[in-house]
């Protein structure tokens, strides 16, 4: 996914928008996995893994 290329403040809203339009079960499972492991990480916040303007 290209989310790390977004400004840090835009990552979570963009992910939520994508999450709302998932259509297939495999894609829903992937989105749920990414939500648990990346969006809700206690190690790195989405703002920290953004590479926008680097």
Protein Blocks (a to p, Z undefined) as FASTA:
>chain_A
ZZlmpcfklmmmmmmmmmmmcfbfklmmmmmmmmmmmmmpckbcfklmpcghZZ
